[in-house]
Amino acid sequence: MKHHIVTLGLAPFLVAQGLYVRQKTPRLPEPAGPRQGKQGTGPALKLLILGDSSAAGVGAPSQQLALSGQLVEILSASYNVSWMLAAKTGYTAKDLIDLLYGMPQSPFDIVIVVVGVNDVIKGTSQTQWQKQLDQLIQLSIEKFGSPRLFFSGLPPMHLFSALPFPLKWYLGKRARYLDDILSKHLYRYTNCQFLPMNMPFEPAYLATDGFHPSPNAYTVWAEALAIEIVKEAL
């Protein structure tokens, strides 16, 4: 209750800070490069990456150095990977649901979902978040032939250097809240796995905008995902 009272009192200031950050923070583009392809030798592995700007690779100079490129590079050492990236800056869980509705049915073995930061920023409620997670999972099952779904945890937004205090405190609390809901909600599903965002959020792991991952962060993230995907594929 105390947290909600403090937040309510800070609301006008938080809104002003948010507008200021939006104006002053450089808007990095989604990097150029292929968003689908086939790479490697060995057993076939069909991979789909869904999500927001981090899934789209913002903060990296190319898709090769972003999450998709680095993950496919690792997996292709052991698998013949057919992969696809469907991600866009600004996407919320609701946007991903709309995207999935428009996608054709196609089998995938692994689906990686990266979402939540924009839900934090836009104030998605607990009820909305849980309902939309259920929709994302159900649609993925219907569209992609019951794949294994890996949901990346939300990053520690209170460590984003682009955000001033108290905005970083507020968004950090919101991110931890949605992240906790996500990790617990996925226990309901045998085909879903939660991967916490475990990496050092030091300057070298943040892009020049102080908000998105750097290529170093994408490396750590891709390696962690690859370990879990290989475990599942064995």
N, C-alpha and C positions, 0 to 999 in steps of 0.2 A: 504494500500500500504506500509506504514511504517513497519508494522508487517512482511510483506513478504520480504522486503529488509533486515531487521534485521535477519530473519530466514536464508535467503540465505547466509549472511555473516558468520553465526554461523554453517552452514551445516557441514563442516569438523570436527569441535569440537563436534557437536552433534552425529555424526557417531562414533567418537572415544569414547565418553562417553557411547553410547549405547553398543558398544562392551565390554567395561570395565564392565558395569553393568551386562551384560549377563554372563561374566566369573566369577564374584565374587558373584553373587546372588545365594543362594542355590536353587536347583530345587526340589521343593516339589512334591511328587507323587500324583496322584489321589487316594483318600482313598478307601480302600476295603469296600465291603458291597454290598447288593442287589441293582440292578438298575431297578427292576420292582417288582411288587407285588400287593397284595390286602389287605386292612386293614380297620377296622372300621365297624360300623353298621349304618343303616339309608338309606336315598336315595342314589342311585348309582351316583357316580361322576367319570368320566374318565379323568385322568390328564396326560399330557405329558410335560416334561421339556426338552427343546432343548438349546444347547449353547456351551460355551467355558469352560475354566478351572474352572471358578467360579461356573458355573452350575454343573460341574463335582465334585465340592466339595473340590478342592485343598485348603489347609490351615486348613482343619479339619482332625482329626485323624481317622474318620470313616464316612461312608455315613449317619449314624444315626445322627451325629452332623453337617452334611453339610446341604445345602439348601433343597435337596429332602427329606431327613429323617425328618428334623424338620417341613417342610411344611406338609408332609403327616401325621405326628403325630398330628398336630393341626387340620387338616381337618377331620381326622378319628374320632374325638370326635363327629362329627355331620353327617358324610357321610360314606358310604361304598366306599372307594376310590380304584379304579383300576388305578395304576400309572406306568409310565415308564420314565426312564432317558436316553436321547441320547445326550451325550455331550463329548467333548474331548479337552484336552489342545491344545492351538494354533489355534483353529477354528476361522475363519473369517466368515463374512456373506456369502461369496462365498462357503466356505466349508460346511456351513449349507445347502445351496441350493443343493450342490452335494449329501449331506446326504439324504435330503428329496426325491430327485429323486430315490434313491435306496430303500426307505422304502415302504412297502406295504400299501395299503389303509386300514385304520382302524379308526373307529369313536372315537373322543375325544371331551369332553365337553369344556375342558380348555387346552390351549397350552401356556406355558410360554417360552419366547424367551430371552436368555441372550447372547448378542453379541455386539461387538463394540470395545473392548479394543485392540484386535489384528488388527482391521482395523485402529485404531489410529496409532499403532506401524508400520504397513506396508504401511501406506500412502494412504489408500483408498480415492479416490476423492469424492467430493460432488455428481457428476453425477453417479459414480459407486455405491455409498452408497444408493442413492434414488432408482436407478434401482434394486439393490439387495434386498432392503426392499420390493419393489413391488413383486419381484419374490418369496420371502419368504412367504409373505401373500397369494399370489395366490396359491402357491403349498400347503400350509397348508389347504386352503379351499378345494382344489381338493383331497388331500390325507385323510383329517381327518373329512370330513363332516361338514364344516362350523362351526368350534369351535369358542369360544371366545378367542382372542389372547391378552396376556399381555406381553408387551415389557418392560423389566427393563431398566431404564436409565443407562447411562455410569457413572462410579464412578469418583470422583474428583482426577484425576491422579497426579495433582500437590501436593497432600497431601501424596503420597506414599513415605514412608521413604527410600525405596530402591533406589530411583531416586535422583541423585545429580542435583544441579542447574548448568547450565540453561536447562538441559534435562527435568527436571520436569516442568519447565515453558512452554516449547514447547509442550510436550505431554499433559499437562493440558489444554493448549489453544486448541489443536486438539480435545481432548475429549469433551470439552464444545461445540465446533463447531459441531461435529457429533451428540452430544446429543440434541442440539437445532434443528438440522435438523430432527432427529428422532421424537421428540415431536410434531413438526409441521406437519410432513408428515403423521402421524397416524390419524390426523383429517380427512383425506380423506376417512377413512374406519369406518363404523359403528360397525364393529365387533372387532375393535382393541382398546386397552387402553394402555396409557403410564404411567409407574410408576417410578417417579424420585427416584434416589438413595439417600434417605434421612436417613443418619445415621451419628453418630459422628465418624469421622476418627481419633480417638485417638489411642495410641499404643495398647490398649486392643482390638481394632477392626481390627487390622492387624495381619496377620500370621507372623511367624518367618522370612519369606523372605522379609517382608516389602512391599509386593506387593498384595498378595491375602487376602481375608477376613479370619478372625478368626472365631471360633465357635460362639463367641459373636455377630459378625457381621451377621453371617448366621441366628441367632435367630431373630434379628431385621428385617432382610430382609424377612424371612419366615412369621413373624407375619404381616408385612405390606401386603404381597401378600395374605395371608389368609383372611384378612379383605376385600380386594377387590373381591376375589373369592366368598366369602360368600354373599356379596352384589349382585353379578351377579347371583348367584344360587338361591337366594330367589324369 
